[in-house]
Amino acid sequence: VNGVTGVGKSATINFILNEVLKSEDPNAPWQSASMSFSAQTSAVNLQEFIEANLTKKKNTLLGAAPGKRCILLVDDANMPEPEKYGASPPLELLRQMLQRGMEPSGESEGGFFDRKKKDIYKEVRDVVCVACCGPPGGGKHEMTPRLTTHFHCLTVPLLSADSMTSIFTSILAGFLSTFSQDVRSMARSVVAATINVFQRISAEMLPTPLKIHYTFNLRDLSKVIQGLLMLESANMDTPTQLAKVFVHEASRVFHDRLISAEDRKWWWKCISETTKKHLNQDVPEAWHSNLFGSWGDPKSDSYKEIDPAVVNTQEILADYQIDFGVQTSKEIDLVMFDDAIQHLTRMCRMLRQPRGNALLVGVGGSG
């Protein structure tokens, strides 16, 4: 399965494995195992993974559990670094496992040789391999015809603007169905604004040697919508409030990745123009430092605006530090200045989302 980053290759296959084939169900006829390749993945890593997830049926035979077939999912298959002759050892091992007739007799299933006893050839049966890869470039390498000849090749295309609008409008409109009529009517406009800023930043903020992380894909677009899905109708009843949340969520996804004052200035100009065009709302400078989170009210887990003019953030965070000290017997006394509070809020936002992961980048000593 081939396609650019973020089009949903891995998510689609995992959905099929878990929800359609029920591979995690002990009574299902399928079982699955998945492995993500990196530039440092070796043939030894792959062989150990395969042997750990298959059943040893004989001394020279590996396969799925009795009565089952195994699906082996290999993600980022073209990431391993080729050796000096151009071959990629883990991919050659994978090809050898899929290729029949490797034994001298020419009658065996695919497999590989034992790492300790070199004269023992282990056959692999009842295994289907599904691989995901992206186009060559950016650390990804060309897949050899010797390997791809064993696969049915499918391409997952990048969604068009109309498709993205249809999908995300359906999601957001369904979520906002319990909100006020004024808020419900803005679903399509918010999606159009999100797609507009995504397309602009993808076209104008291109990666350079100093900004190699300026790569934006469909995942980023979906994270903006995912952030909006954390709202509750009790805290959102006017179009202005929805516009403020949209600016906040889009800024967390896109603005927080920008590393220079010039790029951040460009962002605020871009989001202001987009919000005015699609939502008919101005973006005052006060919105640049908006805080939204679930930690501002110890009595509630609702995701809502944390206004320092109304909420004593210093006092609340001091109470959290005291609670942490009581629970762990480790006293901490952190000074929560404004930038620290903003970083904390960003991390809380990410960690409360499904599959929420954060990569924090900064110089040593920044905390």
Secondary structure, DSSP 8 states (H G I E B T S, - for coil): -B--TTSSHHHHHHHIIIIIS-TTSTTSSEEEEEEE--TT--HHHHHHHHHHHSEEEETTEEESSTT-EEEEEEESTT-S---TTS--HHHHHHHHHH-S--STTS---SEEE-SSSTT-EEEEESEEEEE-B--SBTTB----HHHHTTS---B-----HHHHHHHHHHHHHHHGGGS-HHHHTTHHHHHHHHHHHHHHHHHHS---TT-TT----HHHHHHHHHHHTT--GGG--SHHHHHHHHHHHHHHHTGGG--SHHHHHHHHHHHHHHHHHHH-----GGGGG--EESSS-TT----EE--TTTS-HHHHHHHHHHHHHHHHS--------HHHHHHHHHHHHHHTSTT--------TT--
